[in-house]
Amino acid sequence: MRYDIKTHTPLFRHCLLTSPPPPPLSNNEIATLQKNLEQCAVETLGAQNNVDSSIRNMSDKVLQLGQILASIEVRTRLTNKVTNNPELTPC
């Protein structure tokens, strides 16, 4: 860590303590920042809704795929059961 030679305080602390505060914002600047904040909030909400919708659609597709795979597994087991049992094999 670097220190100020005269005061023996850390330089970063010294700079923070001696830097002037930022100038106050005008009412117009505050209004503009508020408007930008509200617009960002609307855009964020829209993006979140899109993400949520995509997740729901993907969940539905995964559920359908799982149902298809389960039915294929049942069909495969039944086929193997019939194939391996001579009494159930068609003539």
Backbone as JSON, one array per atom type, in Angstrom:
{
  "sequence": "MRYDIKTHTPLFRHCLLTSPPPPPLSNNEIATLQKNLEQCAVETLGAQNNVDSSIRNMSDKVLQLGQILASIEVRTRLTNKVTNNPELTPC",
  "N": [[0.85, -1.17, 0.0], [0.49, 2.25, -0.75], [1.68, 5.27, 0.74], [0.99, 8.63, 1.82], [3.62, 10.92, 1.93], [3.86, 13.13, 3.69], [1.67, 13.0, 5.53], [1.48, 10.37, 6.22], [-0.68, 8.73, 5.68], [-2.8, 6.32, 4.04], [-2.75, 6.52, 0.5], [-5.06, 6.17, -1.14], [-7.13, 6.53, 0.68], [-6.64, 9.11, 1.52], [-7.11, 10.5, -0.85], [-9.82, 9.99, -1.2], [-10.9, 11.28, 1.0], [-10.29, 13.95, 0.56], [-11.38, 14.63, -1.86], [-13.66, 16.66, -3.65], [-17.24, 16.91, -3.11], [-19.7, 15.69, -5.46], [-21.3, 17.96, -7.77], [-24.58, 19.31, -7.05], [-27.56, 17.93, -8.54], [-29.65, 19.27, -11.1], [-33.2, 19.99, -11.22], [-34.21, 19.24, -13.71], [-32.28, 17.42, -14.59], [-32.61, 15.42, -12.66], [-35.26, 14.66, -13.22], [-34.91, 13.64, -15.8], [-33.2, 11.48, -15.27], [-34.93, 9.96, -13.65], [-36.95, 9.35, -15.48], [-35.47, 7.79, -17.3], [-34.81, 5.68, -15.58], [-37.37, 4.61, -15.05], [-38.05, 3.77, -17.64], [-36.11, 1.82, -18.07], [-36.94, 0.01, -16.12], [-39.4, -0.82, -17.18], [-38.51, -2.06, -19.55], [-36.95, -4.07, -18.44], [-38.89, -5.58, -17.09], [-40.39, -6.47, -19.29], [-38.45, -8.05, -20.58], [-38.06, -9.98, -18.59], [-40.59, -11.17, -18.58], [-40.54, -12.33, -21.14], [-38.48, -14.21, -20.79], [-39.62, -15.82, -18.79], [-41.84, -16.84, -20.2], [-40.51, -18.28, -22.2], [-39.27, -20.22, -20.62], [-41.53, -21.57, -19.61], [-42.59, -22.6, -22.02], [-40.48, -24.27, -22.79], [-40.47, -26.07, -20.66], [-42.93, -27.33, -21.07], [-42.37, -28.64, -23.49], [-40.32, -30.36, -22.69], [-41.71, -31.95, -20.89], [-43.54, -33.2, -22.65], [-41.7, -34.6, -24.23], [-40.66, -36.34, -22.29], [-42.97, -37.87, -21.77], [-43.3, -39.12, -24.24], [-40.92, -40.63, -24.36], [-41.34, -42.3, -22.16], [-43.58, -43.76, -23.01], [-42.46, -45.08, -25.18], [-40.61, -46.67, -23.85], [-42.34, -48.35, -22.37], [-43.63, -49.64, -24.49], [-41.43, -50.93, -25.67], [-40.69, -52.69, -23.6], [-42.99, -54.3, -23.49], [-42.89, -55.42, -26.04], [-40.47, -56.85, -25.91], [-41.17, -58.65, -23.91], [-43.2, -60.13, -25.14], [-41.77, -61.18, -27.3], [-39.86, -62.77, -26.04], [-41.38, -64.7, -24.82], [-42.64, -67.7, -25.69], [-45.28, -68.55, -25.65], [-46.8, -66.29, -26.03], [-46.13, -65.45, -28.54], [-47.14, -64.64, -31.81], [-48.71, -66.89, -34.21]],
  "CA": [[0.0, 0.0, 0.0], [1.26, 3.47, -0.84], [1.31, 6.25, 1.76], [1.36, 10.02, 1.63], [4.86, 11.15, 2.65], [3.69, 14.13, 4.75], [0.7, 12.64, 6.58], [1.61, 8.93, 6.47], [-1.98, 8.05, 5.52], [-2.88, 5.65, 2.74], [-3.07, 7.46, -0.57], [-6.44, 6.06, -1.61], [-7.97, 7.12, 1.71], [-6.38, 10.54, 1.46], [-7.79, 11.01, -2.04], [-11.25, 9.93, -0.97], [-11.3, 12.26, 2.0], [-10.07, 15.31, 0.1], [-12.05, 14.92, -3.12], [-14.88, 17.44, -3.41], [-18.47, 16.18, -3.44], [-20.2, 16.04, -6.8], [-22.24, 19.09, -7.74], [-25.97, 18.85, -6.98], [-28.25, 17.8, -9.82], [-30.79, 20.16, -11.3], [-34.48, 19.28, -11.29], [-34.33, 18.64, -15.04], [-31.42, 16.23, -14.61], [-33.26, 14.4, -11.83], [-36.42, 14.18, -13.97], [-34.4, 12.81, -16.9], [-32.73, 10.21, -14.68], [-36.11, 9.22, -13.21], [-37.6, 8.84, -16.7], [-34.62, 6.69, -17.78], [-34.97, 4.57, -14.64], [-38.68, 3.99, -15.3], [-37.98, 3.08, -18.94], [-35.32, 0.6, -17.84], [-37.78, -0.91, -15.36], [-40.37, -1.39, -18.13], [-37.78, -2.97, -20.43], [-36.55, -5.22, -17.63], [-40.1, -6.38, -16.87], [-40.68, -7.13, -20.56], [-37.45, -9.11, -20.79], [-38.36, -11.05, -17.62], [-41.78, -11.88, -19.09], [-40.09, -13.16, -22.27], [-37.72, -15.33, -20.24], [-40.58, -16.7, -18.12], [-42.6, -17.51, -21.25], [-39.62, -19.27, -22.82], [-39.09, -21.32, -19.67], [-42.77, -22.36, -19.59], [-42.66, -23.36, -23.27], [-39.47, -25.32, -22.75], [-40.94, -27.06, -19.7], [-43.98, -28.1, -21.74], [-41.73, -29.52, -24.48], [-39.59, -31.39, -21.95], [-42.74, -32.86, -20.37], [-44.0, -34.0, -23.78], [-40.62, -35.53, -24.59], [-40.64, -37.38, -21.25], [-44.11, -38.75, -21.99], [-43.0, -39.94, -25.43], [-39.89, -41.62, -24.0], [-41.95, -43.29, -21.26], [-44.43, -44.66, -23.81], [-41.55, -45.93, -25.96], [-40.06, -47.66, -22.92], [-43.39, -49.34, -22.11], [-43.81, -50.4, -25.74], [-40.25, -51.8, -25.81], [-40.79, -53.77, -22.6], [-44.04, -55.23, -23.92], [-42.39, -56.14, -27.22], [-39.48, -57.82, -25.43], [-41.88, -59.66, -23.15], [-43.88, -60.99, -26.11], [-40.75, -61.85, -28.11], [-39.16, -63.75, -25.23], [-42.32, -65.68, -24.29], [-43.17, -68.42, -26.86], [-46.73, -68.7, -25.58], [-47.43, -65.06, -26.5], [-45.68, -65.16, -29.9], [-48.18, -64.98, -32.79], [-48.43, -68.06, -35.06]],
  "C": [[0.9, 1.23, 0.0], [0.73, 4.5, 0.16], [1.74, 7.64, 1.33], [2.59, 10.3, 2.5], [4.66, 12.09, 3.84], [2.8, 13.62, 5.88], [0.77, 11.17, 6.98], [0.26, 8.21, 6.47], [-2.01, 7.36, 4.16], [-3.35, 6.63, 1.67], [-4.53, 7.38, -1.0], [-7.4, 6.7, -0.6], [-7.84, 8.64, 1.68], [-7.14, 11.16, 0.28], [-9.3, 11.03, -1.83], [-11.71, 11.02, 0.0], [-11.19, 13.69, 1.49], [-10.78, 15.62, -1.2], [-13.36, 15.66, -2.83], [-16.13, 16.62, -3.75], [-18.95, 16.55, -4.83], [-21.19, 17.18, -6.71], [-23.68, 18.56, -7.67], [-26.61, 18.82, -8.37], [-29.4, 18.78, -9.9], [-32.07, 19.32, -11.35], [-34.67, 18.6, -12.64], [-33.49, 17.37, -15.15], [-32.04, 15.09, -13.79], [-34.46, 13.81, -12.57], [-35.99, 13.27, -15.11], [-33.92, 11.45, -16.38], [-33.9, 9.34, -14.23], [-36.82, 8.58, -14.4], [-36.8, 7.66, -17.26], [-34.75, 5.46, -16.88], [-36.29, 3.83, -14.88], [-38.69, 3.23, -16.62], [-37.19, 1.78, -18.81], [-36.14, -0.44, -17.07], [-38.8, -1.59, -16.26], [-39.68, -2.4, -19.05], [-37.36, -4.24, -19.69], [-37.73, -6.15, -17.39], [-40.48, -7.13, -18.15], [-39.72, -8.27, -20.84], [-37.71, -10.27, -19.84], [-39.58, -11.85, -18.06], [-41.42, -12.78, -20.26], [-39.34, -14.39, -21.77], [-38.67, -16.33, -19.58], [-41.4, -17.49, -19.13], [-41.76, -18.59, -21.92], [-39.41, -20.47, -21.91], [-40.33, -22.2, -19.62], [-42.88, -23.21, -20.85], [-41.68, -24.52, -23.28], [-39.89, -26.42, -21.79], [-42.01, -27.94, -20.32], [-43.37, -29.09, -22.74], [-40.98, -30.66, -23.8], [-40.58, -32.42, -21.38], [-43.26, -33.76, -21.49], [-42.95, -35.02, -24.2], [-40.54, -36.67, -23.58], [-41.79, -38.36, -21.42], [-43.88, -39.65, -23.18], [-41.98, -41.02, -25.08], [-40.46, -42.69, -23.07], [-42.82, -44.26, -22.05], [-43.58, -45.58, -24.68], [-40.97, -47.02, -25.07], [-41.09, -48.74, -22.61], [-43.58, -50.23, -23.32], [-42.64, -51.37, -25.94], [-40.31, -52.95, -24.82], [-41.84, -54.79, -23.01], [-43.58, -56.06, -25.11], [-41.39, -57.2, -26.8], [-40.15, -58.96, -24.67], [-42.57, -60.65, -24.09], [-42.86, -61.8, -26.9], [-40.09, -62.98, -27.33], [-40.08, -64.82, -24.65], [-42.97, -66.4, -25.47], [-44.68, -68.57, -26.82], [-47.46, -67.46, -26.1], [-47.04, -64.71, -27.93], [-46.79, -65.53, -30.88], [-47.75, -66.14, -33.68], [-47.84, -67.69, -36.37]]
}
